[in-house]
Amino acid sequence: MKAAAFEYVRAISLPDALKELTRAKPISGSQSMGPMLNLRLARPGRVVDVSRIADLRSVSDAGDHVRIGAAVTHAEIEDGKHALLRHPYMQHVAGGIAYRAIRNRGTIGGSLAHADPAADWPLALSAVDARLELSKAGGARQVRVSEFMLGAFTTLLVDGEIITAVLLPKLGPTLRWGYYKLCRKTGEFAHASAAAAFDARTGLARIVLGALDGPPAALDELARQIAQRGPSAANGEALAQAVTSAMPNADGIDRQIHTAALERCLLQAFGASNANTV
């Protein structure tokens, strides 16, 4: 199918885009909106292209965090185009998203705004306690990534508001991390996924389960036990109990798959060689 007729506008500045959003839908990499338009699941009368706005394409040092413009692509993060994002965790996550053709166009902000439960960035950024900058014509606000997604394809965004930046805490050499997802074949959305981030220097201790029916689920008690007692706290019984608590209505096979993803994620973070510690 082809999209229903709509008017296309390319914004050249953020104020222009925010003004347009009172009567238009945003589009950037078009890896989510494009198929929705073609399937006529979305029929906006007007779309505003924000992919060329300099403020949304930049990456900058903002003190205790890195400000990532929402229109930065997955491929740019994967390739380490921006020096501030050359961390194995970010590059590993970006490099595992779909296929290269999609990574070339898809954006970090677009993925978050689309809010697919199986997507990578909502899970990965929640694990490192990142925040989002949301903007509309009347001003801007910040929210935690872990609080942004309300349900499948449902977020805190209100009419006329877009994600303008990801505010990523600076990831240092003491970070231990794991990110694992189970897919039937490379490039598909995950059937189960998990992310973990521990940093004794900053006190970060988070484990998050993804590819659920709704938002990623933080396994706070398991993370706390591992931070206090070490990797030995991540025994089989503890993992199974954490997964069951996060998805009580799932069937046994689904819980088992998520438990396997969680176990492999923690092996990445705390394996004997600890290959993912930089």
C-alpha positions in Angstrom: 0.0 0.0 0.0 0.9 3.6 -0.3 0.4 6.4 2.2 -2.7 8.5 2.1 -2.0 12.0 0.8 -0.3 14.4 3.3 1.6 17.7 3.2 5.3 17.5 3.9 7.3 20.3 5.6 11.0 20.2 6.4 11.9 22.2 9.5 15.2 24.1 9.5 15.2 25.0 13.2 13.8 23.6 16.5 11.5 26.6 17.1 10.1 26.2 13.6 9.5 22.5 14.2 7.8 23.0 17.5 5.5 25.6 16.0 4.6 23.1 13.2 3.8 20.4 15.7 0.6 22.1 16.7 -0.8 20.9 13.5 1.6 18.2 12.2 3.2 14.9 13.1 7.0 14.7 13.4 9.1 12.4 11.2 12.8 11.8 11.2 14.4 8.5 10.2 11.0 7.2 9.1 11.8 3.7 10.2 8.6 3.5 12.2 6.4 6.3 10.9 7.1 5.3 7.2 5.6 1.8 7.5 2.7 3.1 9.5 1.9 5.7 6.8 2.2 3.1 4.0 -0.1 0.7 5.9 -2.4 3.6 6.6 -2.2 2.9 10.3 -1.4 6.6 10.6 -3.0 9.3 8.4 -1.7 12.7 9.4 -2.7 15.5 7.0 0.7 17.1 7.5 4.1 15.9 8.6 7.2 17.9 9.7 10.6 16.5 9.0 13.0 17.2 11.9 15.9 15.1 10.7 18.1 18.1 9.5 17.7 20.3 12.6 21.2 21.0 13.9 20.2 20.9 17.6 18.7 17.4 17.1 21.8 16.2 15.3 24.4 17.2 17.8 26.2 15.5 20.7 27.7 17.6 23.4 29.3 17.5 26.9 26.8 18.8 29.5 28.8 18.4 32.7 27.7 15.2 34.4 26.0 13.8 31.3 26.2 13.7 27.5 23.5 15.4 25.6 22.5 13.3 22.5 20.3 15.0 20.0 17.2 12.9 19.3 17.9 12.7 15.5 21.3 11.0 16.0 21.2 7.7 14.2 21.9 4.2 15.5 24.7 3.8 12.9 26.4 7.0 14.1 26.5 5.6 17.6 27.6 2.2 16.4 30.4 3.7 14.4 31.7 5.9 17.2 31.2 9.0 15.0 30.8 11.1 18.1 33.7 10.8 20.5 31.6 11.3 23.6 29.6 8.2 22.7 32.6 5.9 22.1 31.7 3.5 24.9 31.4 -0.3 24.3 28.0 -0.4 25.9 26.4 2.2 23.6 28.1 0.9 20.5 27.2 -2.7 21.3 23.5 -1.8 21.8 23.4 0.4 18.6 25.1 -2.3 16.5 22.6 -4.9 17.4 19.5 -2.9 16.3 17.8 -4.5 13.2 19.9 -4.2 10.0 22.5 -1.8 8.8 20.1 -0.1 6.4 17.7 0.6 9.2 20.5 1.8 11.5 21.6 4.2 8.8 18.3 6.0 9.0 16.7 5.1 12.4 17.2 7.6 15.2 17.6 7.2 18.9 14.8 9.6 19.7 12.4 8.0 17.1 12.9 4.6 18.6 12.1 5.9 22.1 9.1 7.8 20.9 7.7 4.8 19.1 7.9 2.8 22.3 7.9 -0.7 21.0 8.2 -3.1 24.0 10.9 -5.1 22.2 13.0 -2.1 21.2 16.6 -1.7 22.4 16.9 1.9 23.5 14.1 2.0 26.1 15.7 -1.0 27.8 19.4 0.0 27.4 18.9 3.6 28.5 16.7 2.7 31.4 19.5 0.5 32.7 22.0 3.4 32.9 19.3 5.7 34.3 19.3 8.1 31.4 16.8 11.0 31.1 14.9 12.5 28.2 14.4 16.2 27.2 10.9 16.7 25.9 10.0 20.0 24.2 7.0 21.7 22.9 6.2 25.3 21.9 5.5 26.3 25.5 8.8 25.0 27.0 10.8 21.8 27.9 10.8 19.2 30.6 12.9 16.3 31.6 11.8 12.7 32.5 13.6 9.5 33.3 13.7 7.0 30.5 12.4 4.4 33.0 9.2 6.5 33.5 8.7 7.6 29.9 7.0 4.5 28.5 3.5 3.9 29.9 2.6 0.9 27.8 3.1 -0.7 24.4 3.4 2.3 21.9 2.2 4.7 24.7 4.4 7.3 26.3 4.3 10.5 28.3 4.4 12.7 25.2 1.5 15.1 24.9 0.2 16.7 21.7 2.7 19.0 20.2 5.6 17.6 22.1 8.7 15.7 20.9 11.9 14.2 22.3 14.7 16.6 21.6 17.6 14.9 23.4 18.7 12.0 25.5 20.7 13.0 28.6 23.1 10.1 29.1 25.1 9.8 32.4 28.8 9.7 31.5 29.8 6.0 31.3 33.3 5.5 32.7 35.9 2.8 32.9 34.4 1.3 36.1 31.1 0.4 34.5 30.3 -3.3 34.4 27.5 -3.9 31.9 25.6 -6.6 30.1 23.1 -6.5 27.3 21.5 -9.6 25.9 18.5 -10.3 23.7 17.1 -13.5 22.3 15.9 -13.3 18.6 14.9 -16.1 16.2 17.3 -14.5 13.7 19.6 -11.5 13.6 17.8 -8.3 12.9 14.4 -9.3 14.4 12.9 -7.7 17.4 13.8 -9.6 20.6 11.5 -12.2 22.2 13.3 -11.6 25.5 16.0 -9.1 26.5 17.8 -7.9 29.6 20.3 -5.1 30.4 22.4 -4.6 33.5 24.7 -1.8 34.6 26.8 -1.7 37.8 29.3 1.0 38.8 30.7 1.0 42.3 32.2 4.5 41.8 28.8 6.1 41.1 26.6 3.7 43.0 24.7 2.6 39.9 23.1 -0.8 40.2 20.3 -1.5 37.8 18.9 -4.6 36.0 16.1 -4.2 33.6 14.0 -6.9 31.7 12.7 -6.1 28.3 10.5 -7.4 25.5 7.5 -7.6 27.8 3.9 -6.7 27.1 4.6 -3.2 28.2 7.5 -1.1 29.5 10.8 -2.6 30.6 10.7 -3.9 34.2 13.4 -2.9 36.7 14.6 -5.8 38.9 15.5 -3.6 41.8 15.8 -6.2 44.5 18.0 -8.5 42.4 20.3 -5.5 41.5 20.5 -4.5 45.2 21.5 -8.0 46.2 24.2 -8.3 43.6 25.5 -4.8 44.5 25.7 -5.9 48.2 26.8 -9.5 47.9 28.4 -9.7 44.5 27.6 -12.0 41.5 27.0 -15.0 43.8 23.6 -13.4 44.5 22.6 -14.1 40.9 21.9 -17.8 41.5 19.3 -19.7 39.5 16.6 -19.4 42.1 17.1 -15.6 42.5 16.9 -15.1 38.7 13.7 -17.2 38.4 12.1 -15.4 41.3 13.0 -11.9 39.8 11.6 -12.8 36.4 8.4 -14.3 37.9 7.8 -11.1 39.9 8.3 -9.0 36.8 6.0 -11.0 34.6 3.6 -12.9 36.9 1.0 -13.6 34.2 3.4 -15.0 31.7 3.5 -18.7 30.9 6.3 -20.9 32.0 8.1 -21.0 28.6 8.1 -17.2 28.3 9.5 -16.9 31.8 12.1 -19.4 31.1 13.2 -17.6 27.9 13.5 -14.3 29.8 15.4 -16.0 32.6 17.9 -17.3 30.1 18.3 -13.8 28.6 18.8 -12.4 32.1 21.4 -15.0 33.0 23.4 -14.4 29.9 23.2 -10.6 30.4 24.7 -11.0 33.9 27.4 -13.4 32.6 28.4 -10.6 30.2 28.7 -8.2 33.1 30.3 -10.5 35.7 31.9 -13.3 33.6 35.3 -14.5 34.6 37.1 -12.5 31.9 34.7 -9.6 32.3 35.3 -8.8 28.7 32.7 -6.0 28.7 34.4 -3.9 31.4 36.4 -1.1 30.0 
